[in-house]
Protein backbone atom coordinates (compact mmCIF):
# COMPACT_ATOMS: atom_id res chain seq x y z
CA UNK A 1 0.00 0.00 0.00
CA UNK A 2 1.31 3.47 -0.87
CA UNK A 3 2.33 5.59 2.12
CA UNK A 4 0.30 8.68 1.12
CA UNK A 5 -2.81 6.91 -0.14
CA UNK A 6 -6.01 8.26 1.46
CA UNK A 7 -9.01 6.09 2.32
CA UNK A 8 -12.08 6.27 4.53
CA UNK A 9 -12.40 4.16 7.64
CA UNK A 10 -15.87 3.26 8.86
CA UNK A 11 -16.44 2.21 12.47
CA UNK A 12 -19.75 0.42 13.12
CA UNK A 13 -21.61 1.61 16.24
CA UNK A 14 -21.13 -1.72 18.01
CA UNK A 15 -17.34 -1.43 17.56
CA UNK A 16 -16.95 2.32 18.17
CA UNK A 17 -16.99 2.12 21.98
CA UNK A 18 -14.10 -0.33 21.95
CA UNK A 19 -13.11 -2.93 24.51
CA UNK A 20 -11.07 -2.23 27.64
CA UNK A 21 -8.03 -4.46 27.97
CA UNK A 22 -5.36 -4.50 30.66
CA UNK A 23 -3.61 -7.66 29.48
CA UNK A 24 -2.47 -9.01 26.11
CA UNK A 25 -1.10 -12.34 24.96
CA UNK A 26 0.76 -12.55 21.67
CA UNK A 27 1.43 -15.83 19.89
CA UNK A 28 2.63 -16.52 16.38
CA UNK A 29 3.21 -19.10 13.70
CA UNK A 30 5.26 -18.78 10.54
CA UNK A 31 2.34 -17.07 8.80
CA UNK A 32 0.32 -15.23 11.49
CA UNK A 33 0.52 -13.21 14.67
CA UNK A 34 -2.40 -13.63 17.08
CA UNK A 35 -3.07 -10.83 19.56
CA UNK A 36 -5.51 -11.72 22.34
CA UNK A 37 -6.65 -8.72 24.37
CA UNK A 38 -8.09 -9.57 27.77
CA UNK A 39 -9.27 -8.13 31.07
CA UNK A 40 -7.95 -9.29 34.40
CA UNK A 41 -10.11 -8.35 37.36
CA UNK A 42 -8.72 -8.06 40.90
CA UNK A 43 -9.17 -11.23 42.92
CA UNK A 44 -10.18 -13.34 39.92
CA UNK A 45 -7.78 -15.96 38.58
CA UNK A 46 -9.13 -16.09 35.01
CA UNK A 47 -8.59 -13.46 32.33
CA UNK A 48 -11.42 -12.98 29.85
CA UNK A 49 -10.38 -12.46 26.23
CA UNK A 50 -12.49 -9.63 24.85
CA UNK A 51 -10.93 -9.35 21.41
CA UNK A 52 -8.65 -11.37 19.13
CA UNK A 53 -6.78 -9.83 16.21
CA UNK A 54 -4.95 -12.02 13.70
CA UNK A 55 -2.50 -10.43 11.29
CA UNK A 56 0.31 -11.27 8.91
CA UNK A 57 3.85 -10.81 10.26
CA UNK A 58 4.43 -7.76 8.02
CA UNK A 59 1.35 -6.05 9.45
CA UNK A 60 2.33 -7.00 13.00
CA UNK A 61 5.69 -5.30 12.48
CA UNK A 62 3.95 -2.21 11.05
CA UNK A 63 1.74 -2.17 14.15
CA UNK A 64 4.82 -2.38 16.39
CA UNK A 65 6.39 0.60 14.59
CA UNK A 66 3.13 2.58 14.72
CA UNK A 67 2.78 1.93 18.47
CA UNK A 68 6.38 2.99 19.05
CA UNK A 69 5.92 6.19 17.01
CA UNK A 70 2.73 7.05 18.88
CA UNK A 71 4.30 6.29 22.27
CA UNK A 72 7.06 8.82 21.50
CA UNK A 73 4.46 11.42 20.43
CA UNK A 74 2.38 10.74 23.56
CA UNK A 75 5.35 11.15 25.90
CA UNK A 76 6.44 14.37 24.14
CA UNK A 77 2.95 15.78 24.75
CA UNK A 78 2.07 14.37 28.18
CA UNK A 79 5.41 13.39 29.70
CA UNK A 80 6.97 10.00 30.34
CA UNK A 81 4.84 7.02 31.20
CA UNK A 82 6.22 5.67 34.46
CA UNK A 83 6.23 1.90 34.81
CA UNK A 84 5.58 0.47 38.29
CA UNK A 85 8.75 -0.39 40.20
CA UNK A 86 9.87 -3.93 39.47
CA UNK A 87 8.00 -4.00 36.14
CA UNK A 88 10.70 -2.27 34.06
CA UNK A 89 11.92 -4.49 31.28
CA UNK A 90 8.73 -6.59 31.43
CA UNK A 91 7.46 -5.19 28.15
CA UNK A 92 6.40 -7.01 25.03
CA UNK A 93 9.12 -5.43 22.93
CA UNK A 94 12.20 -3.34 23.66
CA UNK A 95 11.19 0.23 22.86
CA UNK A 96 14.64 1.28 21.81
CA UNK A 97 15.87 0.85 18.30
CA UNK A 98 13.27 -1.37 16.52
CA UNK A 99 16.06 -2.84 14.41
CA UNK A 100 17.30 -4.63 17.56
CA UNK A 101 14.46 -7.08 16.96
CA UNK A 102 15.90 -8.26 13.65
Secondary structure as GFF3:
##gff-version 3
##sequence-region A 1 102
A	DSSP	alpha_helix	13	16	.	.	.	ID=ss1
A	DSSP	beta_strand	23	28	.	.	.	ID=ss2
A	DSSP	beta_strand	33	39	.	.	.	ID=ss3
A	DSSP	beta_strand	48	55	.	.	.	ID=ss4
A	DSSP	alpha_helix	57	78	.	.	.	ID=ss5
A	DSSP	three_ten_helix	98	101	.	.	.	ID=ss6
###
